[in-house]
């Protein structure tokens, strides 16, 4: 089974283009099996708690859901070490500060339960 890191971020809509340009696929370059950055589209759900309510977004903000797939947790740790050392994350073209609210970011590692 695989291992997945999942992220939920609150991004101001006016900074979405900056976030998109920052969200490079360096994880794939260092061995991740899959990498996706997904911006909220249909978030006004009728059942459960919506991402916007959970993240307490303002009308000027949106939710970005991201995930990275690895072979295992050990593989994730190796890939992330390489990613954090990658100069592209701190080089030219990267914003000086994050284009999202770090205090409202949530993330975690997950063991895969079902693959369909």
Buried (B, 14 or more C-beta within 10 A) or exposed (E): EBBBBEBBBBBBBEBBEBBBEBBBEBBBBBBBBEBEBEBBEEBEEEEEEBBBEBBEBEEEBBBBBBBBBBBEBEBBEBBBEBBEEBEEEEEEEBEEEBBBBEEBBEEEBEEEEEEE
